[in-house]
Each structure stands twice: as C-alpha cells, then as structure tokens.
C-alpha cells in the first residue's frame, strides 16, 4: 500500500483551524463524530474527488481517485476539524509507519491545542 500525505487535505485542515472551525472533543469521541458512510458517499458524489480529498490527510495510490478507498485518515465531520479524529489518526499513522502523515497530524494537534 502506497499511502502518502495529502497536501491538499493538510492545507485545508490548517485553514479550518485558523478560522476556528474546530471541535475540541475528547480522544474517544471519533466513533460518534465521524461522518457516516451515507454522508461520505453524498460528499464524494456532490463534490467529486477533488472536493472530497480535502477532508483526508492520506491518499492511497493503489486505489483510483474516484474510490473512497483512495482516501485515508479523515480529520473532520466534513465541516470542522475534530481533535478526536486528529489524535486517532496520529496514533494509527504511527502504527503503520506513515511518518509524514503522523507528523502532519501532530502539527495539527499542536495548532488545535494552542488556541
């Protein structure tokens, strides 16, 4: 699997944090706050791959851009950055040695916690 940092998603997440579009939730809240499969399907259909990509910090080039499997490490509810998603993703990226994604998520967490 060739998963790498999605710069578009990273830049979008930083912009949302600068704009204050952040949910400072608890570490274990992501399972409740994550977008549903239906919401994700609608977002991909409505926004296309380019718009959909901005909500994820990882991309997997083994899957086509039109597939949801191409996008990894969600950080948002498709509107605001969730602290719980950032923490969850950072841990998972570290487990799989996706160092660039782990480091980007660590930087996002710092930005969230500074404000």
JOMONOR-V933168 format. One record per backbone hydrogen bond with DSSP energy under -1.0 kcal/mol. CO is the residue of the C=O (numbers start at 1). NH is the residue of the N-H. If there is no record, write none. Layout:
BEGIN
co->{CO | CO}
nh->{NH | NH}
END
This chain:
BEGIN
co->{2 | 4 | 6 | 7 | 8 | 9 | 10 | 11 | 12 | 13 | 14 | 15 | 16 | 17 | 20 | 21 | 23 | 23 | 26 | 29 | 29 | 30 | 36 | 37 | 38 | 39 | 40 | 41 | 42 | 43 | 44 | 47 | 48 | 49 | 52 | 53 | 55 | 57 | 58 | 59 | 60 | 64 | 67 | 68 | 70 | 72 | 73 | 75 | 80 | 81 | 82 | 83 | 84 | 85 | 86 | 87 | 88 | 89 | 90 | 91 | 92 | 93 | 94 | 97 | 98 | 99 | 100 | 101 | 102 | 103 | 104 | 105 | 106 | 107 | 108 | 109 | 110 | 111}
nh->{61 | 59 | 10 | 11 | 12 | 13 | 14 | 15 | 16 | 17 | 18 | 19 | 21 | 20 | 22 | 81 | 25 | 83 | 29 | 32 | 33 | 34 | 40 | 41 | 42 | 43 | 44 | 45 | 46 | 47 | 48 | 51 | 52 | 53 | 55 | 56 | 75 | 6 | 72 | 4 | 63 | 67 | 70 | 71 | 60 | 58 | 57 | 82 | 77 | 23 | 86 | 87 | 88 | 89 | 90 | 91 | 92 | 93 | 94 | 95 | 96 | 98 | 97 | 99 | 102 | 103 | 104 | 105 | 106 | 107 | 108 | 109 | 110 | 111 | 112 | 113 | 114 | 115}
END
